[in-house]
Amino acid sequence: MAGTRRIVVIGAGGAGLAAALEAGRAGADVLLLEAAEQVGGATARAGGVVYASDTPVQKARGVQDSVDELINYYMTVSRHELEPRLLRASAEGTRQVIGWLEDLGITWNPDRLYIAGLEHKPRGHMPTGDTRGLGPAGGAMIVAALLTAVERADNVEIRTGTRCTSLLTGEDQVVVGVRTETGEEIPADAVILATGGFGAGTEMLRKYWPDAVRHGDWHWYLGPDTNIGDGVRMGLAAGGELRGRGGTLLETPNFGRLNDAFTPPWLIYVNKHGHRFVDETDTYCVMPHLIGRQPEGRCWAVFDDAALQKVADGGYVDPYGLGVDLESNWTAAMLRRQIEAGVVTSGATLAELAARTGIAAAGLEATAEQWNADVAGGRDTVFEKQGTLAPVSTAPFYAVELRPAIIGITFAGLRIDHEARVLDTAGRPIPGLFAGGEVVGGLDADVYAGGGTSIGNALVFGRTAARTATGGAA
Ligand SMILES: Cc1cc2nc3c(=O)[nH]c(=O)nc-3n(C[C@H](O)[C@H](O)[C@H](O)COP(=O)(O)OP(=O)(O)OC[C@H]3O[C@@H](n4cnc5c(N)ncnc54)[C@H](O)[C@@H]3O)c2cc1C
């Protein structure tokens, strides 16, 4: 009977809170277990952008969009590697999530809709609301809204500081509960895995995403330490199948642990041959892949002394007003410190800079010549970069190597179906086991479709998992 079902949700980020709320609303007896001392997970640290199409917010802005267009875009970006049934569930679900969050107290300003990926229509929905001190920006607003609603439900209990380490299984692979780190066994009619990604799990990164850790101690994760991949491990141990690979990385000069997601337009990036290869302000959805494909995977940011004197003010740190804890590497004060420390290489001429860094001198000089002519003409004729362009013409010249090493999101995870049932290696649902959020794989393939797809999917499949687990699925 639905009213007496006991649901255990593991992980209290966006997916877990959404699942707990919906399972509670469906009349289940819900226990939400969270490893950290505070709820929120990566969701609470996030900008909180939700990627959605055909929403009232878009309509208020005059944007004509549709669920099918979003699915087509997603399929193109993923080169048809993803299952349309999941994308349809995601696209339909995120459209509904916008109104669902509104009912929970979130507001969306149509003027703040923005292009959050590689698409041409603004689908990035930025929330406004109370953070309750749970984080810096929109992600915390979403968590706060969910938490407030969960706290009002007397059939949902939250237990923080409780890490789950394994699933209890009965006959025929049926999941019948969970075991915590302290050995407590908690029976359940259904378990929903919502443990997030594994960005803090070096072992799992080595296994499923070695590129993320190839730069040794340069790599670090923007999310919480508790996101080590427990849910993926538990799901696989219960017979689940792994789907997906890769994730999102940000390039960094490794000056410190700064979340520097956006590159100021006055920098140019060159490869070992001294060639530019991208609009340097291009989205993080594609940048790490492009850097990785350069000769030896190497890339340097180059600028000159005039840029250091004039434009390195850090003003480009948050061009979309995400409000996340962003901090620029590219301030004059930081750069001067790094030049002094020898981390940023300098040269009296471009040829000297090239010799000191290992960049090909002829290529660098030719690139600077083209770039300077473009800046003088007011247009980047090669990569069509917009914004404040600055020439590379005043000595001394500077270069610092960048590596894609800051982990934002991990894509590999458990295979689910459109009803959020965890599937086994034969493609059959594992009885009693459901999943939503970054613990799930198969919703991204290499290239990230756009900022907001992760939180959107976490909320959608968290909700769906609750609906299915409480017996409301088709
Ligand atoms: C800084 C930052 C900014 C981002 N910005 C955006 C954005 O604007 N839009 C967007 O779509 N995406 C963004 N992302 C990605 C997005 O936030 C996540 O993919 C998404 O929020 C994941 O939600 P989740 O509920 O699956 O996981 P999380 O929110 O990470 O929650 C997982 C929870 O599970 C808990 N947990 C883990 N293991 C266990 C265990 N064994 N037992 C009990 N609990 C456990 C964790 O402690 C954590 O609280 C951002 C990520 C970061 C780090």
The ligand as an SDF file (V2000), in Angstrom:
LIG
                    3D

 53 58  0  0  0  0  0  0  0  0999 V2000
   30.3600   24.9750   -7.9640 C   0  0  0  0  0  0  0  0  0  0  0  0
   29.3600   24.2450   -8.8240 C   0  0  0  0  0  0  0  0  0  0  0  0
   28.4800   24.9850   -9.6250 C   0  0  0  0  0  0  0  0  0  0  0  0
   27.5270   24.3270  -10.4100 C   0  0  0  0  0  0  0  0  0  0  0  0
   26.6090   25.0700  -11.1070 N   0  0  0  0  0  0  0  0  0  0  0  0
   25.5920   24.4400  -11.7380 C   0  0  0  0  0  0  0  0  0  0  0  0
   24.4990   25.1550  -12.2860 C   0  0  0  0  0  0  0  0  0  0  0  0
   24.3910   26.3650  -12.1740 O   0  0  0  0  0  0  0  0  0  0  0  0
   23.5380   24.4350  -12.9470 N   0  0  0  0  0  0  0  0  0  0  0  0
   23.6030   23.0760  -13.0710 C   0  0  0  0  0  0  0  0  0  0  0  0
   22.7210   22.4660  -13.6710 O   0  0  0  0  0  0  0  0  0  0  0  0
   24.6010   22.3710  -12.5160 N   0  0  0  0  0  0  0  0  0  0  0  0
   25.5700   23.0100  -11.8240 C   0  0  0  0  0  0  0  0  0  0  0  0
   26.5330   22.2660  -11.2160 N   0  0  0  0  0  0  0  0  0  0  0  0
   26.3890   20.8090  -11.1660 C   0  0  0  0  0  0  0  0  0  0  0  0
   25.1990   20.4740  -10.2650 C   0  0  0  0  0  0  0  0  0  0  0  0
   25.2400   21.2900   -9.1170 O   0  0  0  0  0  0  0  0  0  0  0  0
   25.1750   19.0160   -9.8410 C   0  0  0  0  0  0  0  0  0  0  0  0
   25.3860   18.1520  -10.9300 O   0  0  0  0  0  0  0  0  0  0  0  0
   23.8100   18.6730   -9.2270 C   0  0  0  0  0  0  0  0  0  0  0  0
   23.4470   19.6630   -8.2970 O   0  0  0  0  0  0  0  0  0  0  0  0
   23.8840   17.3180   -8.5840 C   0  0  0  0  0  0  0  0  0  0  0  0
   22.7720   17.1480   -7.7420 O   0  0  0  0  0  0  0  0  0  0  0  0
   22.6590   15.7970   -6.9120 P   0  0  0  0  0  0  0  0  0  0  0  0
   21.5050   15.9520   -6.0270 O   0  0  0  0  0  0  0  0  0  0  0  0
   22.7360   14.6540   -7.8320 O   0  0  0  0  0  0  0  0  0  0  0  0
   24.0180   15.7450   -6.0730 O   0  0  0  0  0  0  0  0  0  0  0  0
   24.5020   16.6500   -4.8770 P   0  0  0  0  0  0  0  0  0  0  0  0
   23.7930   17.9400   -4.8310 O   0  0  0  0  0  0  0  0  0  0  0  0
   25.9830   16.6740   -4.9450 O   0  0  0  0  0  0  0  0  0  0  0  0
   24.0220   15.8330   -3.6000 O   0  0  0  0  0  0  0  0  0  0  0  0
   24.5550   14.5760   -3.3100 C   0  0  0  0  0  0  0  0  0  0  0  0
   24.5120   14.3990   -1.8170 C   0  0  0  0  0  0  0  0  0  0  0  0
   24.7340   13.0340   -1.5070 O   0  0  0  0  0  0  0  0  0  0  0  0
   25.5080   12.9520   -0.3400 C   0  0  0  0  0  0  0  0  0  0  0  0
   26.1450   11.6410   -0.2750 N   0  0  0  0  0  0  0  0  0  0  0  0
   27.1310   11.1620   -1.0710 C   0  0  0  0  0  0  0  0  0  0  0  0
   27.4440    9.9010   -0.7300 N   0  0  0  0  0  0  0  0  0  0  0  0
   26.6180    9.5620    0.3040 C   0  0  0  0  0  0  0  0  0  0  0  0
   26.4690    8.3940    1.0920 C   0  0  0  0  0  0  0  0  0  0  0  0
   27.2070    7.3030    0.8790 N   0  0  0  0  0  0  0  0  0  0  0  0
   25.5230    8.3880    2.0790 N   0  0  0  0  0  0  0  0  0  0  0  0
   24.7530    9.5010    2.3190 C   0  0  0  0  0  0  0  0  0  0  0  0
   24.8880   10.6380    1.6030 N   0  0  0  0  0  0  0  0  0  0  0  0
   25.7970   10.6680    0.5990 C   0  0  0  0  0  0  0  0  0  0  0  0
   26.4880   14.1060   -0.4950 C   0  0  0  0  0  0  0  0  0  0  0  0
   27.0450   14.4600    0.7570 O   0  0  0  0  0  0  0  0  0  0  0  0
   25.6060   15.1820   -1.0910 C   0  0  0  0  0  0  0  0  0  0  0  0
   25.0180   15.9950   -0.1090 O   0  0  0  0  0  0  0  0  0  0  0  0
   27.5040   22.9090  -10.4270 C   0  0  0  0  0  0  0  0  0  0  0  0
   28.3900   22.1620   -9.6450 C   0  0  0  0  0  0  0  0  0  0  0  0
   29.3000   22.8190   -8.8280 C   0  0  0  0  0  0  0  0  0  0  0  0
   30.2050   21.9780   -7.9590 C   0  0  0  0  0  0  0  0  0  0  0  0
  1  2  1  0
  2  3  1  0
  2 52  2  0
  3  4  2  0
  4  5  1  0
  4 50  1  0
  5  6  2  0
  6  7  1  0
  6 13  1  0
  7  8  2  0
  7  9  1  0
  9 10  1  0
 10 11  2  0
 10 12  1  0
 12 13  2  0
 13 14  1  0
 14 15  1  0
 14 50  1  0
 15 16  1  0
 16 17  1  0
 16 18  1  0
 18 19  1  0
 18 20  1  0
 20 21  1  0
 20 22  1  0
 22 23  1  0
 23 24  1  0
 24 25  2  0
 24 26  1  0
 24 27  1  0
 27 28  1  0
 28 29  2  0
 28 30  1  0
 28 31  1  0
 31 32  1  0
 32 33  1  0
 33 34  1  0
 33 48  1  0
 34 35  1  0
 35 36  1  0
 35 46  1  0
 36 37  1  0
 36 45  1  0
 37 38  2  0
 38 39  1  0
 39 40  1  0
 39 45  2  0
 40 41  1  0
 40 42  2  0
 42 43  1  0
 43 44  2  0
 44 45  1  0
 46 47  1  0
 46 48  1  0
 48 49  1  0
 50 51  2  0
 51 52  1  0
 52 53  1  0
M  END
$$$$
